[in-house]
């Protein structure tokens, strides 16, 4: 909420990347609300979260929608950051507010469509053969369909974009060295980008890898609830807690650190243009 109110109240932050940051905070907020809803259902009636019921479809679907929206926002932010430091200056100007708003709209439409498929009928309330043991009344094939590609996207796309940013900064640093110019600013920016990108990737790994492991375990083991209770369900609840903790990690990593990083990269673009002209002369 602090991230949302701060960015809406500060005119200097009304930029394309700020729209993505604000939308990431909104999706994190929905994740917190839906996770709190599931937690209250677990406290009042634990059996419905283990054996599944009609009452669990809506909170589970909202929770899935929020997680998918968070993943798509993380990917969008990584791509925007890559375009912001790409070698071609014209690439940066293509990212406008209208583009960011369109990306936000597409992210939510896709997240709602995929997350609400169980509400549209893809659930196992009536079919017991394919029901998920950990996330009943979801179907196992639905969980595999959702988890596999989205977790892969959450790992691979940010890894590629931030590695490309580091490579671009290193190339520019080497060119500055060839011109006999100081490269301490580029070295500092490269170090900061590396630390931030590693933190972002590790946060995604810690948050989503246990959930993916739970889905794989659920698909590979056809056992009854009593054989898995209570250890596997404790692991399931821990995976939900790890995903919810990203609601605290995302604002710290993206809003606080990348705001200063964005100002540094902007200064580097101006420095790069002036030094290249001087080197050419």
N, C-alpha and C positions, 0 to 999 in steps of 0.2 A: 504493500500500500504506500509506503514511503517513496519507493521508486516511481510509482505511478503519479502520485501527487506532485513530487518534485519536478518531474519532466513535463507535466501539464502546466505547471505554474511558472516555469522558467522559459522565456521566449528563446533564449540562446540555445536551448536544447531541442527546439522544434526542427530537427533535421531528419533525413531518411533513416539513419542508424538509430536515432532516438525513438522513432516509431517502432522499430523492431525490438528495442530494449523494453519499451513500455508494454508491447504485446507479450513479450516473454514474461514480464511481471504479472500480467493478467492471467496467462495460462498457469503460472505457478500458483496464483491465488486460487484458481479453480481446482488445481490439484490438492491444495490444502483443505478447501471446503469439502470436496468429495471424499478425501481421506478421513476427515473428521466425521463425516456422515457414516462411513463404513465402520469407523472405530466405535461410534455410539451404538450401531447395530450389533457389533461384536460384544460390547459390554452388556447390553440389555438381553440379547438372545444369541449366544455363541453358536448354537446349532445351525442357524440359518446361514451363517457364513462358512460352515463346514459342509453341510449336506445340500445347501443351495435352496433357493425359493424364489418366487416371483418378486419378492421385495428386494432382492439383491441385484436384479437386472439393471434398474435405473442407476444406483450408486456406482456399480461396477462399470457401466457404460460411460457415465460422466467422468469417472476416474481415468478410464482408458482414453477418452477423448482429450482430457487435459494433458496426459502424458504424451500423446501423439502431437498435440499442438506445441508442447515444449520442445520435442525433438525437432520438429520442422522449423521452429524459430531458431534453435541453436544452429541448424544447418544454414538457414538464411543469413544469420549474423556472420557466420564464417565466410560465406560467399561474398557478402558485402564488404567485409574487411579485406578480402583478397582483391576485390575490384578497386578498393580505395588506395592500395599501394602498388597496383599493377604498373608496369613500365609505361604504358601508353596513358598520357594524361587525359585523352578523350574518353577512356574507359571509365574514369571517375565521374565524369559529368553525365554519363548515362544513368546513373543511379539517382533518381529524383524521388520526391515525396510521393508522387502518384505511383511510382513503381513499388515503393515500400508498402503503400496502402493496398495495392493489388496483391502483393505477396502475402500480407497479413490475411486478406480475404480468402485467398486460395488455401492458405494453411488451415484456417478454421473450417472451411467447407470440407476439405479432405479429412481433417481430424474428426469432424462430426459424422461424416459419412461412414468412415471406417469404425469409429468408436461406437456408433449407435446401430451397427448391423445386428447385434443380439436383440435389440428392441424391435427391429424390423422382422425378426423371425429366425435368425441364425443363432438359436440357443438349443439347449438340450433339456428343457423342462419336461418334454414328453418322450424324448429318446434317451434311454439309459446306456446304450452301448458305447456312445462316443462322448459321454460326459466327462468333463475335467474333474479330477479328484481334488485338486488344490483350489480351483477357481470355479466351482459349480455355482450356477447352472451354465457357464460357458462351455462350448464344445472344444475338444482338443484341437481339431483341425482349424477352428477359428483362431485360437491362441497362437498356433504355429504360423498361420497366415499373417497375423498381426505382428508377432514378435520378431520373427526371423529377418524380414527385409528392413523393418524400421530400426532395430538395434544395429544392424549392419550399417545403415545410413548414418546413425548417430555416431558410430565409431570411425567410419572411413572418410566421410566427407569433411568433417572438421580437421581430421588428421592431414588430409591432402591440402586443404586451403591454408592452414597455418604453416605447414612445411613449405609451401610455395611462397608465403610471405617471408619466411626466414631466408629462403634461397634468394629471393629478389633483393632483400636488404644486404645479404652477403655479396652478391654480384656488384651492387652499387658501391659497397665499401671497397671492394677490390679495384673498381674503376677510379675511385677517388684516390686510392693509394698510387695508382699508375700516374695520376696527374700531380702527385706530390702534395696532396691536400691532407689535412687532418681528418681522421676517421673516428674520433672518440665518440661523437654523437651517434654515428651509425652503429658502433659497437655497443653502446648503451641501449639503443633501441632494439638491436638484435637480441641482446640478453633478456630484455624485458618481454619481448614477444615470445621468446622461447619458454620463459618461465610461465607466462600466462597460458600459452597453448598447451603446455604439459599439464598444468593444473586443470584446464578445461577438459582435456582428454581423460585424465585420471578420474575426475568427477563423474564423467559419463560412464567410465568403466566400472567404478564402484557402484554406481546407481543402477545401471541396467543389466550388467552381466549376471548378477544373482537372479534377477527375474527371468532372463533367458535360460539360465541353468534350470530354474524351476519348471519352465515350460517344457524343456527337453526331457527332464525327469518325468514330468506328468505324461508326456506322450509315449515314453518308453516303458512305463510301469502301469500295468492294468491291475491295480490292487484295490481292495475295499478301504473305506475310511478308517476302520479300526486298526488295520495293519500299519497305517502311516501315522496314527495319532500317538503322542503329541509332537514328536520331534519335527516332522516335516511341516506341520502347521505353524510351529514356532519359526521355522526358517521362512515360511511364506510371509508371516507377519513382519519379520525382519527385512525382507526384500521391500515390502511396502514402506517401511520406515526409511530405508535408504533412498528410495525414490522421492519421498516427501522431503528429505533433508536437502535435496537439490533446490528446493524453494528458498533455502537460506544461502546456498552456495552460489547460485546463479547471479543474484544481485551483487554479491561481493566481487565475483570474478569479472562480470561484464560491465556493471555500472560504475563501480569505483575504480577499477584498475584500467579498463579500456578507455574510460573518459580521458584520463591523463595520457594514455597511449595514443589516442586519436589526435590530441593536440601536438604530441611529439612527432607523429607521422606527418601531420600537416606542415610543421616546420621543416621536416626533412625534405618534403617535396619542393618547397621553396629553395632550400639550400641546394638540393640536387640540380634544379634548373639553373641557378646562378653559377654553380661550380662547373657544370657542363659547358655553359657558354664561355666561361673563362678558360677552360681547358681547350676548347675548340680554337679560341683566339691564339 
